[in-house]
């Protein structure tokens, strides 16, 4: 196939790929359930395979996502970070995902063996700038800016759902205003209760966190924490999913400014080894049930991380 005419068209001026998704934001408000419904988006990275022998800027050698579990294969491709807005269905069923960001995220070019100390130092700095979490964080901020530029979207809360690779301080500490993030955390994550104000002057450096809270794995086996039934559309049908909710707690990677709620999820029909947990900011749990069931109260859903392929917690 000859792409000469396409390359000639795209090379006539400087293009901003983000503007290609503006029509989605312009027509997004009527697709939501109510005037005050939040906007729910999913974030993840993907790899577009390279074909042919032509050199393409940004192509890197990456792990093949389709390689079997017993052998890791590699392939050449372009790495992207994608954000898609989840449109709730009219009846209980799967949500429809519309892409709103597709950001190129090539890794920093590693210097050759024996390079100077200056080149090695510059590589370490560039590696931090090209990290997937940094590109994802910038894409999240740009989505919030696009919503703030529109009168019917600027007051709505943005709820982002991602996997464990984005659940870190690089993302959580730089979330834009009116934005909530829901993501997986480790089963042995060290959490803390809020600091109790005793009024007594303590010696040494002021404490910022309270006593150590149970880990998600300990919450899972704690009989004193009750299971709560949540109705979600999971794996092709409407199911009751059991969850445990504990909070507010604090995680040092998120900082003392962000209280969290830990939600341990027990998907239907899976053994205990495949139950997993997500960290939900304390302000983002009240509307979980509505979006999952398709009722009038739209909100962030616990069933976003669930699906036909559920990975075990690390």
VEXDREN-2710 file (C-alpha; in Angstrom, 1 decimal):
% VEXDREN-2710
k/r/px/py/pz
1/UNK/0.0/0.0/0.0
2/UNK/1.3/3.5/-0.9
3/UNK/1.0/6.0/1.9
4/UNK/2.7/8.8/0.0
5/UNK/-0.4/11.0/-0.2
6/UNK/-1.2/10.5/3.5
7/UNK/2.3/11.5/4.5
8/UNK/2.2/14.5/2.2
9/UNK/-1.1/15.7/3.8
10/UNK/0.1/15.2/7.4
11/UNK/3.4/17.0/6.7
12/UNK/1.8/20.3/5.5
13/UNK/1.5/21.7/9.0
14/UNK/2.0/20.9/12.7
15/UNK/-0.8/18.6/14.0
16/UNK/-1.9/18.3/17.6
17/UNK/-3.3/14.8/18.0
18/UNK/-5.3/15.8/21.0
19/UNK/-7.5/18.0/18.9
20/UNK/-8.7/15.0/17.0
21/UNK/-10.6/13.9/20.1
22/UNK/-12.4/17.2/20.7
23/UNK/-15.6/16.0/19.1
24/UNK/-15.9/13.3/21.7
25/UNK/-15.8/15.9/24.5
26/UNK/-18.2/18.2/22.6
27/UNK/-20.8/15.4/22.5
28/UNK/-20.1/13.7/25.8
29/UNK/-22.6/15.4/28.1
30/UNK/-25.8/14.0/26.5
31/UNK/-24.4/10.5/26.7
32/UNK/-24.1/10.6/30.5
33/UNK/-27.0/9.6/32.8
34/UNK/-27.6/12.8/34.7
35/UNK/-26.4/16.5/34.6
36/UNK/-24.2/15.9/37.7
37/UNK/-22.8/12.4/36.7
38/UNK/-19.1/12.1/36.8
39/UNK/-16.9/11.1/33.8
40/UNK/-15.3/7.7/34.1
41/UNK/-12.2/6.8/32.1
42/UNK/-9.9/3.9/31.8
43/UNK/-6.1/4.3/31.4
44/UNK/-3.6/1.8/30.1
45/UNK/-0.6/1.4/27.9
46/UNK/-0.4/-0.6/24.6
47/UNK/2.1/-1.6/22.0
48/UNK/1.6/-1.2/18.3
49/UNK/3.8/-3.7/16.5
50/UNK/6.3/-2.5/13.8
51/UNK/6.2/-4.2/10.5
52/UNK/8.7/-3.8/7.7
53/UNK/12.3/-2.8/7.6
54/UNK/11.9/1.0/7.6
55/UNK/13.3/2.8/10.5
56/UNK/10.6/4.6/12.5
57/UNK/11.4/7.1/15.3
58/UNK/10.4/5.9/18.7
59/UNK/10.4/2.2/17.9
60/UNK/11.7/0.1/20.8
61/UNK/12.2/-3.5/21.7
62/UNK/9.5/-4.4/24.2
63/UNK/7.9/-7.5/25.8
64/UNK/5.3/-9.2/23.5
65/UNK/2.0/-9.1/25.4
66/UNK/0.9/-12.2/23.5
67/UNK/3.8/-14.3/24.6
68/UNK/3.0/-17.4/26.7
69/UNK/3.4/-17.4/30.4
70/UNK/6.2/-19.9/30.3
71/UNK/8.3/-17.9/27.9
72/UNK/8.8/-14.1/27.5
73/UNK/9.1/-13.0/23.9
74/UNK/10.1/-9.6/22.5
75/UNK/9.0/-7.6/19.6
76/UNK/9.5/-4.2/18.0
77/UNK/6.8/-1.6/18.3
78/UNK/5.6/1.8/19.3
79/UNK/4.5/2.3/22.9
80/UNK/1.3/4.4/23.6
81/UNK/-0.7/5.5/26.6
82/UNK/-4.4/5.4/25.9
83/UNK/-7.3/7.0/27.8
84/UNK/-10.9/6.0/27.0
85/UNK/-14.1/7.4/28.4
86/UNK/-16.6/4.7/29.5
87/UNK/-20.2/5.4/28.3
88/UNK/-22.8/3.8/30.5
89/UNK/-25.3/1.5/28.7
90/UNK/-29.0/2.2/28.6
91/UNK/-29.7/-1.1/30.2
92/UNK/-27.4/-3.2/32.5
93/UNK/-24.6/-4.3/30.3
94/UNK/-21.0/-3.6/29.2
95/UNK/-19.9/0.0/28.9
96/UNK/-18.7/1.4/25.6
97/UNK/-15.2/2.8/25.5
98/UNK/-14.5/5.8/23.4
99/UNK/-10.8/6.8/23.1
100/UNK/-9.9/10.4/24.0
101/UNK/-6.1/10.2/24.3
102/UNK/-3.5/8.2/22.4
103/UNK/-0.1/9.5/23.6
104/UNK/3.2/8.3/22.1
105/UNK/5.4/7.2/25.0
106/UNK/8.8/6.0/23.6
107/UNK/11.4/5.1/26.2
108/UNK/14.7/7.1/26.5
109/UNK/17.4/6.0/24.2
110/UNK/20.0/4.1/26.2
111/UNK/23.6/5.2/25.5
112/UNK/26.1/2.8/24.2
113/UNK/28.5/0.8/26.4
114/UNK/31.4/2.9/27.5
115/UNK/29.6/6.2/27.2
116/UNK/30.8/9.2/29.2
117/UNK/29.5/10.0/32.7
118/UNK/27.6/13.0/31.3
119/UNK/25.8/10.8/28.8
120/UNK/24.9/8.3/31.5
121/UNK/23.6/11.1/33.7
122/UNK/21.6/12.6/30.9
123/UNK/20.1/9.2/30.1
124/UNK/18.9/8.8/33.7
125/UNK/17.2/12.2/33.6
126/UNK/15.5/11.4/30.2
127/UNK/14.4/8.0/31.5
128/UNK/12.4/9.7/34.3
129/UNK/10.8/12.1/31.8
130/UNK/9.8/9.3/29.4
131/UNK/8.3/6.9/32.1
132/UNK/4.9/5.6/31.4
133/UNK/3.6/7.1/34.6
134/UNK/4.8/10.6/33.6
135/UNK/3.2/10.3/30.2
136/UNK/0.0/8.9/31.7
137/UNK/-0.1/11.7/34.3
138/UNK/0.3/14.3/31.6
139/UNK/-2.5/12.7/29.6
140/UNK/-4.8/12.7/32.6
141/UNK/-4.1/16.4/33.2
142/UNK/-4.8/17.2/29.5
143/UNK/-8.2/15.4/29.8
144/UNK/-9.1/17.4/32.8
145/UNK/-8.2/20.6/30.9
146/UNK/-10.4/19.6/28.0
147/UNK/-13.3/19.1/30.4
148/UNK/-12.7/22.4/32.1
149/UNK/-12.9/24.2/28.7
150/UNK/-16.5/23.0/28.2
151/UNK/-19.3/24.5/30.3
152/UNK/-21.2/21.2/30.5
153/UNK/-18.2/19.2/31.7
154/UNK/-16.0/21.6/33.9
155/UNK/-18.0/20.9/37.1
156/UNK/-18.1/17.1/36.7
157/UNK/-15.8/14.9/38.6
158/UNK/-13.3/12.8/36.6
159/UNK/-12.8/9.2/37.8
160/UNK/-9.8/7.4/36.3
161/UNK/-9.4/3.6/36.5
162/UNK/-6.0/2.0/36.0
163/UNK/-3.9/-1.0/36.9
164/UNK/-1.1/-1.3/39.5
165/UNK/1.6/0.2/37.3
166/UNK/-0.1/3.7/37.6
167/UNK/-1.0/3.3/41.3
168/UNK/2.1/5.1/42.7
169/UNK/3.1/8.5/44.0
170/UNK/4.1/9.7/40.5
171/UNK/0.4/9.7/39.6
172/UNK/-1.5/10.0/42.9
173/UNK/0.5/13.1/44.1
174/UNK/-0.1/15.0/40.9
175/UNK/-3.8/14.4/40.2
176/UNK/-5.6/17.5/38.9
177/UNK/-8.5/19.0/40.7
178/UNK/-11.9/17.2/40.8
179/UNK/-10.2/14.0/39.8
180/UNK/-10.3/10.6/41.5
181/UNK/-8.1/7.6/40.7
182/UNK/-9.0/3.9/41.3
183/UNK/-6.2/1.4/40.9
184/UNK/-4.8/-1.8/42.2
185/UNK/-2.2/-2.0/45.0
186/UNK/0.0/-4.7/46.4
187/UNK/-1.6/-7.2/48.8
188/UNK/1.2/-6.4/51.3
189/UNK/1.0/-2.6/51.0
190/UNK/1.8/-0.8/54.3
191/UNK/-1.1/1.4/55.3
192/UNK/-1.7/3.8/58.2
193/UNK/-4.7/5.0/60.2
194/UNK/-5.3/8.7/60.4
195/UNK/-3.3/10.5/63.1
196/UNK/-5.1/11.0/66.3
197/UNK/-4.9/14.5/67.7
198/UNK/-4.1/14.2/71.4
199/UNK/-3.3/17.8/72.1
200/UNK/0.0/16.9/73.7
201/UNK/3.2/18.2/72.4
202/UNK/5.3/15.3/71.1
203/UNK/9.1/15.2/71.2
204/UNK/11.1/15.2/68.0
205/UNK/9.7/15.5/64.5
206/UNK/5.9/15.8/64.3
207/UNK/4.2/12.7/63.2
208/UNK/2.2/12.7/60.0
209/UNK/0.7/9.2/60.0
210/UNK/-1.2/7.2/62.7
211/UNK/-0.8/3.6/63.8
212/UNK/-0.1/0.9/61.2
213/UNK/-3.3/-0.3/59.6
214/UNK/-3.8/-3.9/58.4
215/UNK/-2.6/-4.8/54.9
216/UNK/-5.1/-5.7/52.2
217/UNK/-4.2/-9.4/52.7
218/UNK/-4.9/-9.1/56.4
219/UNK/-8.2/-7.3/55.7
220/UNK/-9.1/-10.3/53.4
221/UNK/-8.7/-12.8/56.3
222/UNK/-10.2/-10.5/59.0
223/UNK/-13.6/-11.9/59.9
224/UNK/-14.5/-8.7/61.7
225/UNK/-14.7/-6.8/58.4
226/UNK/-18.0/-7.8/56.8
227/UNK/-18.4/-8.6/53.1
228/UNK/-20.7/-6.2/51.2
229/UNK/-22.6/-7.3/48.1
230/UNK/-22.2/-5.1/45.0
231/UNK/-24.3/-5.8/41.8
232/UNK/-22.0/-5.4/38.8
233/UNK/-22.0/-6.4/35.1
234/UNK/-19.1/-8.8/35.1
235/UNK/-17.9/-11.4/32.5
236/UNK/-21.0/-11.1/30.3
237/UNK/-23.8/-11.0/32.9
238/UNK/-25.1/-9.2/35.9
239/UNK/-23.5/-10.7/39.1
240/UNK/-23.2/-10.0/42.8
241/UNK/-19.6/-9.3/43.7
242/UNK/-18.5/-9.4/47.4
243/UNK/-16.2/-6.6/48.6
244/UNK/-14.6/-5.5/51.8
245/UNK/-14.2/-1.8/52.4
246/UNK/-11.8/-0.2/54.9
247/UNK/-11.0/3.4/55.3
248/UNK/-10.0/6.1/55.5
249/UNK/-6.4/5.0/55.5
250/UNK/-3.2/6.6/54.3
251/UNK/-0.4/5.2/52.1
252/UNK/3.0/6.8/52.2
253/UNK/3.3/6.7/48.4
254/UNK/0.1/8.7/48.0
255/UNK/1.0/11.2/50.7
256/UNK/-0.7/12.5/53.8
257/UNK/-2.9/14.8/51.8
258/UNK/-4.8/12.0/50.2
259/UNK/-7.0/9.7/52.3
260/UNK/-7.8/6.4/50.7
261/UNK/-10.2/3.5/51.0
262/UNK/-9.1/0.0/50.4
263/UNK/-11.6/-2.3/48.6
264/UNK/-10.8/-6.0/48.6
265/UNK/-12.8/-7.7/45.7
266/UNK/-13.8/-11.3/45.6
267/UNK/-15.0/-12.0/42.0
268/UNK/-17.6/-14.7/41.7
269/UNK/-16.3/-18.2/40.9
270/UNK/-12.6/-17.5/41.6
271/UNK/-10.4/-19.0/44.3
272/UNK/-9.0/-17.0/47.2
273/UNK/-5.6/-16.8/45.4
274/UNK/-7.1/-14.7/42.7
275/UNK/-8.9/-12.2/44.8
276/UNK/-7.4/-8.7/44.6
277/UNK/-7.7/-5.2/46.0
278/UNK/-7.9/-1.7/44.8
279/UNK/-7.2/1.6/46.5
280/UNK/-10.0/4.1/46.2
281/UNK/-9.8/7.7/47.4
282/UNK/-12.1/8.3/50.3
283/UNK/-14.3/10.7/48.3
284/UNK/-14.9/8.2/45.4
285/UNK/-16.8/5.3/46.9
286/UNK/-20.3/6.6/47.6
287/UNK/-21.4/6.2/43.9
288/UNK/-19.9/2.9/43.1
289/UNK/-23.0/0.9/43.0
290/UNK/-25.0/3.0/40.5
291/UNK/-22.8/2.8/37.5
292/UNK/-22.2/-0.9/38.0
293/UNK/-25.9/-1.7/37.9
294/UNK/-27.0/0.8/35.4
295/UNK/-29.2/2.7/37.8
296/UNK/-29.8/6.5/37.9
297/UNK/-26.9/7.2/40.3
298/UNK/-23.8/7.1/38.1
299/UNK/-20.4/6.7/39.7
300/UNK/-17.1/4.9/39.7
301/UNK/-17.5/1.2/39.5
302/UNK/-15.7/-1.6/41.2
303/UNK/-16.3/-3.8/38.2
304/UNK/-14.0/-1.7/36.0
305/UNK/-10.9/-3.8/36.9
306/UNK/-12.9/-7.0/36.5
307/UNK/-13.3/-9.0/33.4
308/UNK/-12.8/-12.4/31.8
309/UNK/-9.1/-12.4/32.5
310/UNK/-8.4/-11.5/36.2
311/UNK/-4.7/-11.5/37.3
312/UNK/-3.6/-12.6/40.7
313/UNK/-2.3/-9.9/43.1
314/UNK/1.4/-9.5/43.3
END
